[in-house]
Amino acid sequence: MTLALAMTLACSAGLRVGVVVPETGGAAAYGASIRSGIALAFAEATASGRAPRGLEVVYRDSGSDPARAVAAAEGLYESGALAVIGGVTSGEAKVMLPVAERFRRVLLSPSASAPELTRISPFFFRVFPSDELEGVEAAEFLALARRCRTVALLQEDNPYTRGLLPVFARELTTQGARLVDSLRLDEAGWQAALRRLTDAHGPDGVYLCGYGDAILAGLRALRGMGYRGTICTTSAIGASSILRRAGVLAEGVFFPLAGLDLSAPGGPASAFVEHYRAAYGRRPDIYAAHGYDAALAVVAALRGLATPSGAALQARLRSLTQVEGATGPIAFDDEGNIRQRPRIHCIVGGKVEEVTAPPGG
């Protein structure tokens, strides 16, 4: 079956799953990758007979607008969708969650990471680790592996960073390092303030906290002033379109990332990479892999579901075991979090590589 046919797998039984991703707007770089992974997983499941009979997958574009994401989720649940794969950003996930709770249907996010999301509804799941893990990993790496005693913070303000930064700052202090200053990337004159900051404090490291465009802006400024300390950023840099736009600016930048090494030949993720390349003519990024795994989780939970309902699907997702995804085993804890931990990666020669040993200062 082709990917085009997988977009609307309509059948008389009408077992419906919705997909709400930002195909346009500021988060489109992530939505495009995630949608491609979702579509591949559903196409493969249908072609192999693993998809339940009568599965219908309906796609909606959130436009990177939380209000549109809410309206799309409501429409899909009202039309009978047992689950929606969506909430690509933490901002979209936060406003979609009350809708899922009201309908008592599953919302499975491929990439939202705000820690408080899992405390809102038992119907929420995610295949992307919580910021509680990413923030700790980034702080420990800077303080312990890179021995940074002083760290400057460059940030944008959104639900993603508001969930991540308190975790990062707390762990950094615990590990004996300190934040020397914090600059907002949406404030006028931040570039000049950054130069004054680096001249005055000479921070050992910089933590660049935000989504793709903010990361790119921060890297341009840091490279432009010749900053030579350690730069650590968020997993949001991992989208292939962001890496292409960053080019040499991203060389040597570190960031936490969950998932198997998609570049390792013959590795556990190699079959996914091969199938993705055959379908799309390019290598997948980690967001495509998380989209793929979100769809795999839904397919596995739907198989053999005796009573199609939101509550029954939720129970099946919570009990998943022995489902191998592109990023590793798919299993959820009691709060709906994926049981995976991020690991530090680095951009070397334009490629994302896992840091297997603490690099030298």
N, C-alpha and C positions, 0 to 999 in steps of 0.2 A: 504494500500500500504506500502511496506517495505521501509526502508531508502535507501537500495541499489538501488531500482527502482527509487527513487526520484532523484538520481544523474544524470540520463539521461532521463528526461521525454519527450522524442522525440515524436512528433506527426506531422501530415502532415501540419498543419497550420503554424508551425515554428515560434511561438512567443518566442524569445530567450532572456534569461537573463544569463549573465556571472558572475562567481564568481572567484576572484583572491585573494588567501590567501597564506601566507607562511606556507606550510606544512613541509618544511625542512629548515635548516639553523637556525640562531640565534633567529629569532622570531617565531619559530615553536610552542612554548608553547602557544602562543596566537592564532596562525592560526588554530591549531587543535581544540581548544575549539570553536572558532568562526565558523569554518566549520560545526562542529557537531550541533550547534544551527541553522545555516542556513538550513542544510539538514532536520532537524526535522520540521521546519516551512513549508518548501515546501512540505514535505511528508504529513503533517496534512492538508494543504490547498488542496492538490490533493485528499486525501481520503474523505474530507468533501464536495468536489465540489466547494470550494471557489476559487480554482486556475482557471485562464482563460483557455478556451479550446486551446489546442495546445501548452501549455507552455513547453519549453525546457530549462533546466538548465545545463550549461556547466561549469565544474570546471577546474581551472588551478592553478598550484603551482608556486608562485613567487620565491621560494627558498630563501626568505628573501633578495632578490637582487632587488633593484629598477629598474635596466635595464631589468631584466626578467619580472618584473611587467608591465613595459611599453609595452614590446613586446606582452605580453599576452593580455593586454587591447586592443591594436591595432588590434590583430587578432580577438578578440571577436567582437569589433565594426565593423570591416570589414565584418565579417560573418553575420551581421545583428542584433547583440544584441542591444536592446533598452537601457539597463542599465547594468552596472557592479557593483556588490557588491565587494568592495575591497579598497585598501589603508589602510591595517591594521595598519601599522606604519605611522607616519607623513612623514617620508622619502619617502615611497612608494607613499603615496597620493599626495605629491607635484609634483612628476614627472608624475603621471598618469593623473593629472588634465588637463594639456594642451592637452592631447590626447582626453579626454572627450569633451573639449571645441571645438577642431577642428572638431570632428564628430557631435557635438551638441547632445550628448547623456548623459544620467545620470550616474554619479559616486556617489555611496552611500557608505560611509565609516562606518564600524561598530565600529571603535575604534581610528581613527586618531584625534588628539586634538589640533594641532598647530593653534593658533588664526588666522593667515593670510590666512589659506586655504579657508575660505569663501569669501575672497576678490578677488579671482582669476577668478571664473566662476559661473554663476547662475545655472549651471548644477550640482554643488556639493552639497551634503547633507550628514549629519552625525547623527547617533543615539547615539553619545558619546559627552558629554559636552566639550566645548572649554576649553583650558588651562587658559583662562581669568577667568573662574569660579573656576577651580581646584586650581590655584595658589593663588587666593584670599582666598579660603576656608582654605587651609593649613596655610597661613600666619596669618589669623585671629585666627585660632585655637591655634597656638603656642603663639601668643602675648596676646590674650585675655583669652581664656579658660585655658591655662596652665601657663599664666603669665611669659613667657620666655622673659627676657630682652636682652639676648645675644643668638645668634643662629649661629652655624657653618654649613657650606654647604659642602656636599660631592656630587660630580656630575660626570657624564660621559658627553661626548660632542657628541651630535647628534641633528637632527632637533627637536625632542621631547623636549629635555632639553633647547634648544635655544629659543623655544617658551614659555616654562613654567617659566623659571627662572626670566626674567625681570618682569613679572607680580608678582611673589612671592616676589622678593626683594622690589619692589615698595610698595606693600601693607604692608609688614613687617615694613618698615620704617614709613609708614603712621600711623601704630598702635603703634608706640613708641618703637619698638624693633630695634636691629641693628645686622647686619651680622659681626661677628668678623673675619672670614676668609673663604676662599673657596679653596677646594682641588679637583683636577682632579683625578678620579679613574683610568685613563689610563696613568698616569705619574709615572715614576720609583720612588720608595721610599715614596709613599703616605702614607703607613701605619705608618712609623716612623714619618712623618710630622704630621699625625693625633694625635699621642701620644704627640708630642711636643705642638700641638695646645691645646689639652684638658688640659695638665699640666699648660700651660701658662695662658689660658683664662677661663678654667672651664665653658664652655658655658652651659646655662640652657637647650638648645635644639639643636638637630641636624636635618637638613633637608637633606634627602638622595634622590637625584634626578636622576632618570635613569630608565632603564628597569630591568628585572628580575635578570640577572647575576650581574649587578652592585649593585643592592640592596642587593643581597646575600653577595657579597664581603664586602660591607660596614657594614652589620650587623655582619659578622664574626669578623671584626676588632674591632668594637665597643664593642661587647660582650667579646672578648678576652682581652681587656684592662679594663674591668669592668665598663664601662661607665654607669652611673645611671640617667642621665638626660632624658628628653623626646625625643623620636625618632619619627619623622614624615617622611613618604615617599610618593611615588606617587601611583596612582591607579594601576600602572603596577604590584604591588605585588599581585593583586587580582586573578591572574591565578592560578587554582588549582595545577598545576604542580610546580609552584614557591613556593606556600605555603607548599606543601609536602616537597620540598627540604629544605626549611627554617627551618621547624620543630620548636624546642623550641627557635631558634634564633629570631623568629618573635613575640614571646609572648610579649604582651604589646605595640606593635608598632601601631601607628595611621596612617591613610591615608584617603584622600577623595575618595568617591566612589559614582557614580550615580546609582540609581536603587532601586527597592524594596528589602526588606529583603527576600532573597531566603531561609533562614532557618526557617522563621516563619510558624508554622503549621497552615493551614487554612487561611493564608494570601493571598493577591491578586495574588502573584506569585506561589501559591501552585499548581495550575493546570499545569503550565509549568514544575515545579520541578518534579511532578508525571509522566508526559509524558516523560520527559527527562530520568528519572531513569528507566522507563519501556523500553525505546529504547536502552539505553547504559549501564544500570546496575550500574550507579554511579550518584552522585549528580552533577548538573551543577555548573559552576562558573559564575562570572558576565560577562565574555567574551562570553561564550556560550549564555547567555541571550541577549547580544547586537547583536550577530549574528542572533539570532532568531528574534529580533525586526527589524533588517534590512530587512530580508526576508519578514516579515509581512507587512512592509511598501510598499515594491515593489508589493506584491500580492494585497494589498488594492488599490494601485494606478492603477494597470493594469485592475482590474475588471470593466467591462463595458466601457473600453476605446474605443471610437468610431473610432478614427483614430490613429492606433499604430505608434507613432513617438516619437523621443526624446523630442521635444518641448511639445507635449501633455502629456507625462509622467511626465515631469518636472512640468507642471502646476498642475497636479493631486496631486503629492507629496506635493507641496507647500500649497495645500488647504485641506490636510487631517485633519479630526477631528473625534473624537469618535472611535479611534482605540486604543484598550487597549493592550499593550505589556507586556512582562515579566518584564520590568524595569519600567513600568508606562505608562501613555498616550503617544501615538506617534503623535506629531504635531511639525511642523517646523516653525521657525521664517522667516523673510524676507531674511535672509542670509543663510538659509539652516541648521541652528543649531537646534538640538533637544531642545524643551522647557522643559528642566529638569535641576535641580541644583544638584551638588554633595553634599553629607553629610559625616561628619567624621565617620569613622568606626575604630574599634580596634580589634586586634586579642587576644582573650581570650580563654584559654583552647584549642588552636588550631582551633578555629572557628572565623569567621568574624561576629562581632556584631556592630550594629549601636550605636554610642555614643549619647544617648538621653538627657543627661545633662552634663554640664562641669564637668569632673572628678577632684578630688582634686589634689593639687600640687604634 
